[in-house]
Amino acid sequence: MKPARQPIDGVLLLNKPVGITSNAALQKAKWLLNAKKAGHTGTLDPFADGLLPLCFGEATKFSAYLLESDKHYRATMRLGITTTTGDPEGDVLNTRDVTASCADISAVLLRFRGEIEQIPPMHSALKHQGRPLYEYARAGIEIDRPPRKVRINALDLVECKPPVVVFDVQCSAGTYIRTLAQDIGAILGCGAHLTNLTRTRVGGFDLSQAHSLAALEALPAAERINALLPLDAMLTHLPVVDLSAEDTVTLIQGRSVPFTHQQQELVRLYAPGSDFIGVAETTAGQLVPRRLCNTADRAAHARAGA
């Protein structure tokens, strides 16, 4: 019989394999850790692999900070063939000759650096009237999608052997690499689709830090929790504020405390003893709680003598 689930808090850097959905990977990791509450920080398509940070317990409260982080990918693009999904899972739409040289391809990549507009693909999890777009796509229904602004910080050619092209991209959250490949192919006049995609970095996390499901499963059950990073691992880009015991209790109660800081920004909060308790915003001479952990509540009250 499987033991009762215990509260587990932390971040697992997972190397998602090809062939399963992000949710399937999440559910397998959740089962392996015997965790109650879990969520991921941005999906990877089934054909893609790579870094998929998973949040457990209290860490789910802070997953948005990774969802909004920049992402890095290595992508393989096949010129001359377009598919219904922009990836190898779709049906072939068109096949064309590829006459573009590596110099032509490099020149086109330059055009996509910086802020660009993308039309989100129909085969995506974006919602329309409460339903994901891919459900409409499977029913043969096309929904009008307004273009969205995204940012391509870097777009570098890694390998060029037309019709196969490998490139690295660093981009803002919400960028569709499938759409990027399709748009590049359209400008080259031959079309394109992705054949492989690996997410190599999310925010400050790198794929080299990630665990595979197989490696996690091979560990003794009691040791798997050691693969988790602490709650505040997603927030290392935020400034630190060390609190007094009195201010800790006040903030946990949802009230603001005076704070002499002119710049408005988000900060990490730590109770005496270096316990992470959440995130606050500095504004108008106040420290205003935004997202707080339940796990620090009793410890903070105990230290304050409450």
Steps between C-alpha positions, in 0.01 A plus 500: 500500500632845407568715810281802577602807307706752695525873430796549266624848413763582242602514135602205284700572187381225267651400167175416320542222244365503146165331449297604805306810593619739767202402713584130470855577611365703791266222612782241486729722709216572742444126541870431548523765773165399652408869496158657556519819297703570187514715188734573212639833380421500129426207272729323257337331201511118495757500217728733702730416790708688751466711809158497666504649851231344719366660817375307800295614797566860602729549200193507273422844644812636333486314168389815315848646546642218286210508256597860425875426473699500177553160336788352298457230235695300246281437197534290185306627201423314177470737205277420204221323690211662685267310732164571659656539844840645412666191647546130410166401656294676233396402149709626210343799326757592236835383370725743313853511367758668724730742319602714800869508587641520851569869436133550410391322816735702721368822349139399572582405860628854555156634412341318793723636775346753736129561554281324243135407456377141487160356425453217752453158337162330496663191649567665836355507851389861475133535592210629289165517677632266767630233261862449388567586139621148419146370559369731227791402275420130540139577401618684190395840634728801445483771768621853429809566715636852537881530478693525825828675568789283614872568535783303340813585698731276295458284192816321388568252224663185645503268201400562140461206262193589295230382516592441868583800716584507872475825696509625859241751618469705817155650531234646722227291657214430262718459191401210273809345342279304258358828375849650480614212276189531282552876460867453411403241240235730356749783444745256341219403263515126564315454828630316805404306810679395818625144525668526842482744789691497828448757773843566644435777752214660697582818689808419706464121466699292252425161347827367646337526846196292405402144600345244266191305603702178469773629733240619750321164491829316554555677833365351823165663574633668814783667306296649215408806702870593501467585131277796588630855512369729778192720463696817433714346223273664239546844653874552522472797261303694765666708775504359853334661803580354844213562741473542872283251687234767555485601132490134398184441700341823370565409137378142544177647634465679166584849625766736368799625698700825464798468269737778400558416138421735212503263205185298432598135451437145612721357775557166673408487869691305765404455865760483777686174455503549121161337438355611167144624552403647163503800272407861570496827307674814616278798434432840658718434806329169567576133462181348361458119507420344161556122518571332833581145606280312743797289607670786686192605698535293815879537516480877468239528772705277728814713455300816570345348810155534347 
